[in-house]
Amino acid sequence: MQPDNKKAGLPLAERPLRVLLISASQRRQYNCPGVDSKSRTLMLRMAEHLPQEWEIDLEDIGNVYAREQIQSCNACVSTSMALCVWPCNCYEKNSKAEPDLMWNLDLYARLDMADAWAFVAPHNWYGPTSNLKLMFDRLVCMNGGNPKEELIAHKNPELAMKLDKTAEWEELSQNHLEGRTAAFFCHGDLGGDEIDETGRPNLLQHKSYFDPEQEPFKNERDAYAPLVWQCRYSGIEVPDQLWTYAAIGKGKKYSENQAEDMVQDHDSMAAFDKWVADFADFVQNKGKVPPGRFRAYGYKAPGHTWNELKLGWRDARMRIGFPPADSSPKKQQDLGLNKDVTLFPGKPENERNG
């Protein structure tokens, strides 16, 4: 059934089981490829094969012309775990300065509302697609993120560094999406028709530069290992049978390996349908997952105007060489480390005033 977000606030026994399916190919027919992806076809096929009494939430995070992108993680955790807010407050919904697809699609809340997630995506250069990696980078906050940004005046690093040494912080820092299930179906063409009989790229002139015996994965699913282990690290269950890879279109030209070709490939479809059936069985048997203490669903960000003015004053003083006393930027400046005093931080390093 279509998802009804209002039901997410009901007691566990009264709401339906809910899953979130995400197609994470970059390709969409509404951008320069002009052709939709195999991942999108598989996502829609999956929705048709799941129990229809479930709430089935669908999303495609592929690139659409003029649509916002998923903004990058700013690595707040590396300054202080307490600076990384749950859900992420580096960006906000409907921002004009830094439009962010994670917020504008309400993905934090939708991940929270779901009992299980399923990701369908290709390999891109021995790894996950850029958009999916960006999404998971932005999910660092589900692992221990700060659910009370007012304690750090929105984004004050000095306050965060003090907070993460307190007993209060020990209580606040939690795995906010723990208990859910994540499944990954990754697919690739093993180089399509680019590979010669020795396992090397046809176009490669320096054959010694590429040793096929040294390629990084014996099992191609391991290209998605960083995402799987991020989930497991954060209390998200990823059963081995729901983390799988299928080769689609090996040896074919890319132009002959589109969605319309894939659906006529019995082996590819059988592999995918088995994964879907395994997902449905596992999620059905596991059942609904209780929500965490601090939910992204229903979250209303506090007003930021006054705190942003104060942070803007901090930023302005740092640009002219006056960071807060006893702060990390002050200590780095005194030691001559990062040499980041500048009125124009957005310019290339060689063009800034120094």
Phi, psi and omega in degrees: 000161176294141181289143175238105186298334180298331182288343182295339179271358180285158172304152186307317184291341186261345182262153177285159173293141186228137177232150177245121178252130182233124169270125188239026169287152173288335192285138168216151179287354179257031172216189189299336173297325181070011183219136177284163188269164172293325181300319180296317177301317181293320178301314181293323176297319179299315181302325181287334185265353180275159178304127187282354173277350174284154166278123184243108183262127184245143172210144176240117182261022175294166183282126176240134184306128176072001175277150178299159177254167170286119180289155181287153170291140179264007175059041178302325182305324183290344172273311177192137177301327181288347177278343179272107188269140174254125345288159189315127177247018171294333180228173181213165182294138175060032177287136176274327182287317181223072181300136188228124182292327178303315180282318185290339173264004181055040186291329177299313180294321183290325173295322179293318184290337186274146173277335181210151179238146174228128181245128178240121187197156178273171166278137170234109179051060174063028180196179178294163175296155182301317183296320180290321177296320176300317180299315181289327173302320181286351178266011174302331183290344178288343180256086174086007184296156184283115182274001182229082184294341179296338179287344179239023178049050179078301186200040182272114185293327180293319177294321180296319180296328176285318184298320187287004175253009185255163176293327179300321181296323180302328180280326185282325187282112184221165168278104193285341180242022184301144175101341181286170178248140173235140179231144183231123171245105179252144184225154179202172183249007179054035179093005179053232179259019181280345191263136180272186186291343179269356182090011179254157177298135181303322186280349187290123177272323179268081188300331182289344180290337186236111177252110182300337178289343182260005179302150194290340187233131168276325174249117188298339179296339183293349173299336179260010181303320179302323180287320179299315183286332172297318177299308183298321178300328184262013177083017176264126183280127174236093178297144182305321183288347179258010175241100190218163179230144174226134175277124180234117176086022178301131178083355180265156169294148180301325181292345179252016182228057178259178182302321182291335175281319183301317186291347176265359179266105186301317184295318179297314182292324179294319179296318180292315182297326177295318178299318179297316180296319177296319178299311182299317180296314183295313183293320179298315182290325180286320178085191185285151185250127178298143179289160176284174181293320182247106189265145168281329174297127179079003182290133175242116181294139177290162177296143187245356193303308184294316180294324178292327175296317179294319178292327176295323176294320176300315180297316181297319180293323179294326181296335179252013171095023181232071177290164179303143179302137177064016178273166176299315176301325179294316180295319178295320180295317180297328179273357180067035187276289190270345175048054188246028174277115183197147174278346186230069184294341181279349181281160173302149185309318186284353182249358181281158168287144186240000000 
